[in-house]
Amino acid sequence: MAVLFYIVLALLVLSALGFAFTKANPRHLAFGLKYAGPSLLALFGLVLTLVGRAGVGMTLIGLSAAMFGRLGRSTTVQSEPGRYSTVRSAALEMELDLDTGDMNGLVLAGPFEGADLASLDETELLTLHEALLSDEESRQLLEAYLDRRIPRWRGDAEADADDGLGAAPGTGAMTEKEAYEVLGLRPGASEAEIRQAHRSLMKRVHPDTGGSVFLAARINEAKDILLRRHR
């Protein structure tokens, strides 16, 4: 009688799980299926243990625990939706959407102060670029934006609009807070999260793929600063 009770109990649990899966969000369903096998194995082992087959039951429970451990070690750090990499200079604050790769910025000083770069037309952006020629860091940051939004802008710009794609000179040492913002991470991120955020961003801004040397340099600097905490 006890055996029948536990079998019925197991069937009820499986039915409930099946119903939950049919109503689940596809993203949650994929996550649930990943752990369904070890969970069912553990449940089956528990039933066997309760009906007097402890040897086999405990073996199955142990195997399930090992599978859960393996899944935990293989889980990679996922970027949270809606995160941004933020880089600031004296005249600009630039944001890179980590999900879409879209870039936008805010003018902090100079012509068009307070305006979003997305609201400026090509002529206004080139006017701003000319005004920032003496601000090396801000100029390179704006050039990274122009390269994405108006790829042909360099050919249309005046001859004295220097390319300026050298390493980022910086206006001072990057702080740890700024480093977290550049990589789009929360304070206290793990070494694995830092390395993955760095890899993800470099795929988007690396010069070899048409990105910006300036942004790549800032991202590398942010990674080095944060990894020093883990040494």
N, C-alpha and C positions, 0 to 999 in steps of 0.2 A: 504493500500500500504506500509506504514511504517513497519507494522508487517511482511509482506512478505520480505522486504529488510533485516531486522534484522535476520530473520530465514535463509535466503540465506547466509548472512554474517557468521552466526554461523556454517552453514554446510561447508562453505569454510575453516573456521579455523580448524574444525574437520578433514577435508580432508587433510589439510596441516600437521596437527599433525600426522595423520595416515601414510602419506608418510615418514615423518621424522623418525617415529618409525621403519619402515621397513628397513631404511638405517643406523640405529644407531648401534653403538658398543654395544654388549650384556651387558656389564657392565653399560654403560650409559642408555641403555634401561630399565634395572632393576630399576635404580634410577628414570628414568622418569615415569615409571608405578606407582611408590610409590606415586608420586604427581599428577598423572593424575586425580584421583577422585576429590580431592578438587579443582583442576584447572577447570575441566568441570562444577562443581557445581557453582563456581564463575562466569564462563562465562554464564551459564544458568540464574543465578540471575541477571547479568548485562542486558541480553536481555530482561527479564521480566520488569526490572526497566525502560528501555528505551521505552518499548511499553505501559507504563502506569500502570503496575502491581507492583508498587514500594513496597507495603507491603510485598508481597511474595518474590519479587526479593531481597530486602534488608535482609530479613530473611535468604535466601539461601547464600547470600554473607557473612553474619555474621557466619553462620554455617561453610562455607568454611574456613574463617579465624581461627575459633576454631580448625578445623582439621589440618591446617598448623601448628598452635602452638603446638598441640599434637605431630605431627611428628618431629618438631624441638627438643622438650624435650626428645623424645625417641631415637634420633640419637646418637649412640655411637661413641667414638673417634676411628678412623681407623688408623692403622699403615701405614705410607707412604712406598711404595715399595723402596727397595734399602737402608734401614736404618740399621745401625750397632750399637751394644753396644761395646764400647771400654774401655778396662781396661789396665792400664800401671803399670809396676813395674820398678825397676832399670835396669833389663836386658831384659825385654820382653814388647811388645805391642800386646795385644790380641784383636781380633775382633770376635764378634758373630753376624752372619747374622740373623736379627730379622724375616725374612721371611722364611728361610729354616732351621735355627738352626745350620748351618755349622759354624765351628770355624777355624780360621787361625791366625797366629801370625808372628811378625817380631822380630828377635833377635837384641837387641839394644847394648848388650855388652857381652864379653866373647867369647868362641868358637863359630864359625859360625856367628860372628857379621855381620849384614846386610842381612842375609839369611831369606827367608820365611820358617816357620816350615814345610809347605807342601812340600818343596823341599828337606827336610832331610829324610833319611831313618831311620829305627828303631834303628840301631846301633848308628847313629849320634845323634838321639834324646836322647838315654840313656846316651851317652857321655855328652851331654849338661846338662842333669838332674844331673849327678854326679858333674859337675862343679858348679852347682847352689845350692849344699847342704847347703852352708853357707849363702845363700840369701833366707831366709824363704819365702818371698812374691813371688819372681820370681819362686822358686821351686814349690810352690803350684799352681801358674798360669800354669806352664808347665804340672804339673800333671793333671790338669783339661783337658788340650788338649790331653794328652796321654790317659786318661780314655775314651775319645770319639773316638780317632783314633785307638788305640791299646788296647782294653779292657783287654787283658791278660797280659799287660806289667808288672804289679806288681808281678805276679807270676814268671816272667822271670828275673826280676831285681835282683841285688845282695841283700843279706840279710841286708846290712847296708843302703839300700835305704829306709829310714824311710817313712811310709805312710804319716804322716804330714797332717791330715785332720782337724786340729783344726781351731778355728776362725781366720780370717785373721788379722795378727798383724799390717799390714800397715807400711808405711815408713813416716808417717806424716798425718795430717788431710787432708781429701779429700776436694778439692776446689769445689766451685759451678760449675765451668766450667767442671771439671772432672765428677761431678755428672751427668750433662746433657749428657756427652759422654757415661757414663756407661749405662744410661737408653735409649740412642739413641734418645734423644729429642733436640729440638732447645731451645735456651735461651728464657725464658718468657713463657714456657709451663704452661698450667693451672693445677690446682690440679687434675682434672679428667684425664688429659693426663698423669700426673705423676703416678697416681694410676694404670691406665690401663697398662702403659709400665712396671711398676713393676710386676703386675700380670702376664703379658705375658712372661716376662723374667724368673720369678720364676718357671713357668711351665716347662721351658726348662732346668734349672740348679739346681732345688731343689734336695738336697741329697736323699730325699725319693724316687725320681724317677731315681736314678742313676747319679745324677748331682754332682756338686762340692760345698762343704761347703764354700770354699774360695770365689768362685764367688757369691754364695748366700749371703755371708756376705757383699761383696762389693756392691751388688745390693740393699740390705737393707739399707746400709749406705747412698748410693746415694739418695734413696727415703726419708730418714729422713732429710737429708740436704736440699733438695728442698721443702719438705712440710713445713719446718720451715718458709719459705717465706710467706706462706698463713695463718699463725696463727696470 
